[in-house]
């Protein structure tokens, strides 16, 4: 496998991603959309999720496709981002047709960033405006690191962020991942700057440091409280998948989260993965292609998580150091 041309989820043809963030708020929203509705599934592994419209993604539900997905900060307040995204989609005539009415279908998930030092004393929720702005900014190339839904994210040890990565399979099928990393666990090994995801790194996309020396098997202690941690992600492919197959892709992608964040899927996290199919390419060998798509989704998600932390930028008032502030000089990274 090799990365796509941008090493972003939008290497899956037809997908666009937009970010919007507020520096004072220390929070933001990321939207994934496309020119036409797409198949989506979801799988939740964490014990403290926050979601919108995820029940309709089950394979037996009526609606077959969605118009957009979002990853937002703001805890439960961030679910309001869906209102702004729906308004933007409705304005351009998108949505599930019910008689003369169109209802945009916009599932989403949130992470907890209410205690990251930002100004949270708003009178009216800022998230509908951020959601609409993120939708309006959607494009094939977008910022990662301290951006969008990952703008105010933190991990157990370092500043979190927004990450993305892609892979092209031997069959030509493209797979990508998009993730907002606000985990209880750590993306780096012990006191080193080496990433748990290092075995899956492509080139030097997150520093090229390679795996860390062997570490003793320590019993980790939680660095956050109940409900403060979540890693929320989207994996996507241009292969034609049913809703059930998309759900299985989401399940497989969780392996990548566990490879990149230690520990993962705890009762204190709300870990969740959406899966998307644009159906642009028919699988010629469903058994082999499906097998490889699941593996690629997990690998891309691991890489995207590491890239989110690696590319996070320091901002005045941060409660945690960025990777570069903590390890950049000693590792010789620019």
N, C-alpha and C positions, 0 to 999 in steps of 0.2 A: 504494500500500500504506500501511496505517496500523498502528501497534502494537495488540495486543490490550489488554484492560482492565487487566491487571497488567504488561504488557510482560515477561512471563516465559514460559518454555517450557510452563508449565502452562496457558497460554491455549488450548493444544490440549486440548480437553475430554477428561476421563478420566485425564489424567496427574497424578501427584503426585511431589514431590521432597522429600527429607529430607536434612538435614545433621547431622553430628556432628564435633566437633573437640576437641582437647586442647591447651590453651594451653601447658603445659609441654613437651609433645611437639613443638609447632609443626607439627601435621599434622592431617589429618582425612579424612573420607569423605563423598561425596555419592551418594545413591541416587535413581534414577528408576524409578518403578513405576506400576502402574495397577490398576484393579479386576479386570481380566481380562487374560490373556496378549495380547501384541502382536507384530506383525511387526517384525523388526529386520535391518539389514544393517550392514556396516562397510567402511571403506577406510583403509588405512595408507599414509602418504606419507613419514614420517620414517624415518631409518636406525637408530634405537635404541628400538623399541617394547617395552613390557611389557604383556602381555595375558593374559586368562583366557577360555577358551571361545569365542574368536572364530572358530575354524575352522568351527564348526557354523552360523555365520551365512551361509556361502556358499549361493548359490541351489540347489545340487544336494544339500544335506545333508538328512537325515531330519527334523529338528526344524523345524517351521514358525514357531513363536512362542516368545517368551521371557517370563519373569515379572518381571525387573528388569534394569537395567544399573547399573554403578557406576563412579565416577571417584574414585580414591583417591591420597593421598600415600603415602609410605613405600617407594618403589621396589619391588623384588620382594616385600618384606615386606607391602606394601599389598594384594597379591593375596589375602592371608588375609581381607580384608574380605568376600569372597564367602562364606566359611564362615558368618559371622554372619548375613549376609543370607539364605542358604539356610535356616538354622535358623529364622529368623523366618517365612519364607514357608511352610516345612513345617508350622510350628505352626498356621497358619491354613488348611491343606489345599490349598496351591497347589503346582503342579508337573506335570511331564510324567508321564502315567500309564503305569506298567509293571507290569501285573498288579495286585496289591494295594498297590503302592508308588507314591508320588509323588516325583518328583525335580525340585525347582525348577531352572529354567534361568536362570543369572545370569552373563552375560558381563560383563567389566569391563576397565578399563585403569588404569595407574598412572603417576604422575609422580615425579621424583626430588626429594625435599626433605630428604635425610639430612644435608646440610651447611649447614642454614639457622640453626644456633644452638640448636635445640631439644634436649631430653634424649632421646637415642636409646639409652640403656643399659638397655633393658628386659630382664627375664628371660623373660617370655612375651609374645608379640606382642600389641600392643594393638588390632590392626586387626579381629579378629573382633568384639570388643565395640563398636568404633566403627561397624562395618558394621551390626550389629543395631540400635544406637541411631539411626543415620541412617534405616534402614527404618522404625522405630517412629515417627520424627518426620515421615514423609512427609505432605505437605499441598499444597494448591493454591497457597499463598503461602509463600515461603521467603526466607531472607536470601541476598544476594549481596555481593561484595566479599571481605572476610576471613572466609570461612566454608567449612565442609565440606572437600571435596577441594582447594580452593584456599587453605586457611588458611595454609599455610606456603610458598606458591609465590613464586618470584622470576622476573624476566625478565633480559634482558641489561643493563638500566639501572635499572629501578624494581621495586618490590614488585609481585608478581602477585596473582592472586585468582580468585574464582569469578564468572562473569558469565552473564547470560541476557538474551534479547530475543525479541520475537515480531512477527509481521506477519499481517495479514488481507488476502488477495487479493481482487480485484474479484468473483471467483466465490463468495466466502464461505469458501473454504478457508483454514485457519489453519496457519501454519508457525512454529516456534520453535527456539531454540538454547540450549544450556547448555554452558559451557566452563570448564575449569580451566586457567589460563594460567601456565605455568612455562617460558616460551620462552627460547631462546638469543637471538633477535632482540628488537627494541624495538617497543613499541606507539606510541611518540611519535617525532616527527620531529626528528632532530638534537638540539640543545640546547634545543628548545622544548617546551612542554607541549601542542602540537597533536597530535592523534591521526592516524595514517595512515588510520584508518577514517572520518575526518570527512565525506567525501562521502556516506556512507550514514547519517549521524546523523539521528535523528528528534527534533525539538525540541532540547532541551538535555540529553539523557539522559546525555551524558558531557561536559558543560561548555558546549556550544554555541559553541566557539571558532572553528569553521570550519577549512578547510584551512590548513596552514602555508605561509609564503612558500616559493618554490622553493629547494631545497637542492642543493648540488653533489653529483654522483654519486660518493660516497666508497666506497672498498673497506673494508667492515667487518671487524673482527677479532673472533674469538670471545671472549666474556667468561666462558665456563664450559668445563668439560672434557667429554670424551667420556662420554655417558650421563647427564649432569646436567640435561638439558633436554627438556621435553615439553609440548606443548599437546594436551590430550585433550578431546573434545567430543562432544555428542549433538545432532543436529537431529531435529525431529519434525514430523509433520503429521497432521491428521485425515483426509486423503484416503486412500482405499483403495489401497494399493500392494502389489505382490508383493515377495518378497525381492529379486528382481533389480532392481526399480524402486527399492527402498529403498537398495540398494547404489549405484545411479546417483545418487541424491540425496546420499549421503555423498560420492561423488566430486565432485559439483558444489559441495558445501559447502566443500571444501578451497580453492576460489578465494577464499572469504571470509577464510580464515586468512591467505592470502598478501597480501590487501589490507590486513590489520590489523597484521601482524607482519613486520618487515623485518630480516634475511631469515627465510624460513620453509622448512620441509621439508628441513633440512640433514641431513647424515650424523650430526650430533651431537644431533639432536632425535628424539623418538619420536612425531611428530605423527600423530594418529589421529582419525577421525570415525565415530561410530555414527549410524545413521539409523533412525527409528522411525515406524511407521504404526499409528494406532489404528483405522483403517478405519471411522471414523464417518461419512464422507461419500463418496459415489460421484462420481467425476470425470465431468462431463457432456461434456467435450471433452478426452479424454486427451492429445492433442497439445499444445494450448495450456496446459492445466492442468499437465502434466508439465514443460513449458518454464518456466512461472512458478514452480513449486515449487522447481526447482533454483536459479533466480535468488534467490528469497526465502530459501532456506536459506543461500546464500553471504552475502547481505546481513545476515541476522540473526546469523550467526556473527561477521562483522566487528564489528557493534555490540556483541554480547555480550563480545567480547574487550576492546574499549575500556572498556565498563562495568566489567569485572572489575578492570582497573587503576585506573580513575578512582575506584572506590568502596572500594578497599583502605584499611584503617585502620592507622595506626601502632601498633606494640606495642613495649614496652620490649625492647631487645636486638635489634631489627631489624638485619639486615646491609645492607639497602637502604632508601632513603627511599620513602615512599608518594608517589603523584602529588600529593596535597594538601600534604604536607610540602615537596615540592620546588617545586611550581608554584602552589599555591592562592592565596597572597597576591599574587604578581605578576600573576596572571590575574584577580584579583578574584573567585575562586570561593570559595564558603562551605564 
